[in-house]
């Protein structure tokens, strides 16, 4: 029974920390200090203080962060093939 109470307390604490962090990021966004922008290369969203799109993001620079299926897609996109696949999505 003690283990369930400890796990519940840890879960509540983790949710409180995440909720507080998201709240402060939202406040910074409302003030205009942080913006969500889309990467020009891969389309992922990222946080930045500039309003122009990112030229490359964490996913572009570190392909091993992708799931293996997306890592294969990322390798094709780097070599200039279509984002929809080798047949252009057909």
N, C-alpha and C positions, 0 to 999 in steps of 0.2 A: 504494500500500500504506500509505503514511503517513496518507492521508486516512481510511482504514478504521480505523486504530488511534486516530486522534484522535476520530472519531465514536463509537467504542466507549467511549473514556474519558469523553467528554461524557455519553453515555447512562448509564454506570455512576454517574457523579457525580450526575446528575439523579435517578436512582432512589434513590441513597443519601440525598439531601436530602429527597425526598418520604417515604421510609420513616421517616426520623428524625422528621419533622414529624408524621406520622400516629401514631407511637409516643408522642410527647409529648402529643398531643391525647387519646389513649387513656388515658394516665396521669392527666391532669387530669380526665377523665371518671370514672375509677375512684375518685379522691379525692372527687369530687362538686363540683368547681369549674366544670366545663363539662357542659352537658346538651344533647342533641339534642331539640328540641321542634318541633312542627308548627305552621305558620301557620294561624290561624283562617280567613283569607280565601281563600287559594289552595291550602293543603295542602302547601306545600314545607317541607322540613326545614331547620332553622337551628341554629346554635350559640348558646347563651346561658348566662348564669350563673343565671338565674331558672328555676324549675320550671314556671311557668305558660306556656301557649301564647303565641306571638307574635301580636300584633294585626295587624301587617303585616310583610312581609319585604322583602328587596331586590327580589324579583321583583314584588311588589305596587307598590312605589314607583317602579320603573323598568321599565316594560313593554317598552322597546326591547331589553332583555337576552334576551327570549324569541326562539325561532325564529319566523319569520313565521306559521306555522300556529298556534302557541300564542298569538302576539300577538293574532290575530283572536279566538281563544277567550277570552283575557283581557279584551278589549274588551267582549265580550258579557256576561261575568260581572260587570263593573263596572256595567253598566246594569240589573242586577237580573234578568236572564234565568237560566234553569236552567243548571247546570254541564254537563249532558249535552247541551245543544243547544236549539234553539228548539222542538222537538217533545217535549221531556222525555225524549229517548233512545229514542223509539219509531220 
